[in-house]
Amino acid sequence: MKSKFMMFAMMLSLALLTACGNDGETEAEMNHDNPSEDEVHALEVDLEVPESAEAGETVEFSAHVHSNGEDITDADKVMYEVLSGDESLEKIEAEHDQNGVYSIEYTFEEAGTYTVISHVDALRLHTMPQSDITVQ
């Protein structure tokens, strides 16, 4: 009886020690490797799309990606989506040009009103500003 009680006490102690452990993770690892966790990041995107264009004309879309006054030159993803009404026509990934600006060139084949959305992933945040363009 005494040995059963001792075995139970040892197993309970082992379970408590295991539950309280952190598998050797440092505080930085438990904070998702974010050494500046105290700093709040705001992901800001200034989307530039012309108000109008002619069918067949090539136009440029650009997004200036920045946070806390600093350009983001290594965004995880910047993608432009072109919509006609609710229908997504195309999604195009952009590369960094310079100074936090990501741009692409696009040609509208037909007249109409289109919506351009820039999907931006950076600093573990996502934002998607949009702008309309009228093609004649």
N, C-alpha and C positions, 0 to 999 in steps of 0.2 A: 504494500500500500504506500509506504514511504517512498519507494523508488518510482512509483507511478506519479506521485505528487512532484517529485524532483524532475522527472522527465517533462511533465506538463509545464512546470515553471521555467525550465530551460527553453522549451519550444516557444513559450509566450515571450520570453526575453529576446530570443532570436527574431521573432516576428516583429516586435517593436523596434529593434535596432535596424532591421531591414527597411521598415516603413519610414523611418526617420532619416535614412541615408539619402544622399543626392547623387549616387553613382560616380562620385569623384568630379562632378561638374563644378567648374569655378563659377563665381558670381557673374562674370561676363558671359559665360556660356548659358547660364540660366536666364540672362537678360537678352538672349537671342543674338549674341555677338555684337550688340550695339553699344559701343563704348560711350557714346554721347546720349544715353537714354534720357538724361535730364533736359537735353535740348529738344525743343519742339520744332518739327519741320513742317513747313507749309509748302505744298507743291503748287506752284503757280505756272500757268501756261497762257501765253499771249498768242492767240491764234489769229493769223492774218490770211484772209481770203478776199479776193476782189469782189466788189458788190455786183459787178456785171462782166460779161464776156460775150464774145461772138462764137457761134457754133463753129467748130473746127479750129479755133484759136487755142494755143497752148498757154495755160496760166500757171502761176506758182502758188502753192499753199506753203505757209511756213508757221512754225510754232516755236516761240522762244520759251524754253523750259528753264525755270529758276526756282530757287528756294532761299529764303532769308537773305536776299540780296546777292546770292551767288549763282552763276550759271551752272546748269546741270549738263555736263558733257558726256556722261555715261549712263543715260537713262536705260532702264531695262528694255523698254519697248516704246516706240512712237509709231503709231499706225494711223493712216488717214482712211476714213470710210466715206464713200460718196453715196448719198441716197437720193432717190427720186420718189417723193411721197414717203411711204413706209417701206419701199423696196430698196434693199441694199444692192447697189450696182457693182461696187468694187471695194476691196480693202488693199491698201498699199503700205508696206512698211517703209519708214524713212530712216536714213542714216544721219548722224550728226554732221553738220556742215562746219560751223564754227561758233564760238561764243554762246553755246547753249541753244543754237537754232537748228532745227530739223526741218528740212523742206523737201518737197517733191514737185514735179511738173505734171500737169494733167490736161488732157484735151477732152472737152465735151463735144460729142458728135451731134447732139440734137438740142434744139431750143427747149427751154423749160426752166422751172425753178428747182434748184437742187440744194440739199443740205450737206455740208461737209463737217464731219466730226473727227477731231483728233483724239485718239485713245492714247493716253500717256501713262506709263508705269515707271515710277522712280521712287526711291526712298521708301519702298514698301507701301506706296500710296498709288491710287489710280484716280485720274480725272479725265473728263471727256468734254471739253468745251466744243461748241458748235457754232457754225455761221452759215448763212444762206447766200447763194449766188444765183443771179438771174442770167440765163443764157438766151441770147436772141438769135 
